[in-house]
Amino acid sequence: MATLKVLVTGEDHAQGPEDADVTLVEYGDYECPHCGRAYPIVKQVQKHFGKRLRFVFRNFPLSEMHPHAEAAAEVAEFAGAQGKFWEMHDRLFENQERLGEALFLDLDKELKLSATAMRQALAQKTFEARVRADFTGGVRSGVNGTPTFFINGQRHNGSFDFDALVSAIQQVMITAKSA
Amino acid sequence: MAQSGASKVTPIHSDRILPAGAGAPNFTLHATPDQTLTLSDLLGRPVILAFYPADWSPVCGDQMALYNEILPEFQKFGAELLGVSVDGAWCHAAFAESRHLHFPLLADFEPKGAVAQQYGAYRDADGFCDRALFVIDKKGIIAWSYCSPVAVNPGADGILEALEDLPK
């Protein structure tokens, strides 16, 4: 029923080949514990399918619930503007319980990004519009919580444990091939 | 957040809820322990009526919390969002405070579920509301309605499309 209204483009943060059989899109929030739980599962799923799968991450910070979610999303975008989106994305999830300025500065240092530039980007809300655009596109597509996954554009309503995701993706692969 | 499998869900009664074109039954319900809200007082602007089963159950929390985040999108249409469940006003107050909700939760508490019943959104067997959504136009006519399986958070895409389709 719910389908992805904003198609995946070159503007997206994506891992895996553009012509992969299946594209998995996640709308996620760095402070959401469920997204934190999904993070290693998605890695396993990516490993399982290899080049047959492309993974795209879009921001869906639930700021009323999670005070650091918006800033974390903007920090990831800040790193992304310098070609280090996934490095930052992974570290944010891996250090989810420490989200906040001190962590952002530590990660900047680790990734050799400028702390001054990051502070400036946060203060000037340089990446707010991008994060908001992800959020709004997600709402339009029927994102109903975090994480919400779309498999080749169809919202995945089942659980996001490894077996459920793998079998849902496999199903789509089979259908795509027979079409 | 994770939804449970569709197989566990009891059948949808979407044919039961009031359809588009029907007049929205008027009601007065408690919005807080000492304040009431009357639907007809909101004539002149669109109203989103979101019936949901219960405060505190994790799935419902998600739906109301999600709408809370999307509130600015609804407000672009000048729309008023009202959550409705059979929970009492004190329960709603505690729930709204814990979730930082910025819209009213109405208590369809006494007689229990009476308003939900008028909208066809009451589950007699369970004793709580269906997960039913209504977009009511500024004249008080239902412009769109949708009933989601109780375990599935319907999101907000349908509401936004319905608001967009309202005559200006």
Interface residues (C-beta under 8 A of the other chain):
Chain A: A2 K5 C32 H34 L62 S63 E64 M65 F135 T136 V139 R140 S141 G142 V143 N144 G145 T146 P147 N157 G158 S159 F160
Chain B: M1 A2 Q3 S4 G5 A6 D62 Q63 A65 L66 N68 E69 I70 E73 R99 H100 H102 V152 N153 P154 G155 A156 D157 G158 L160
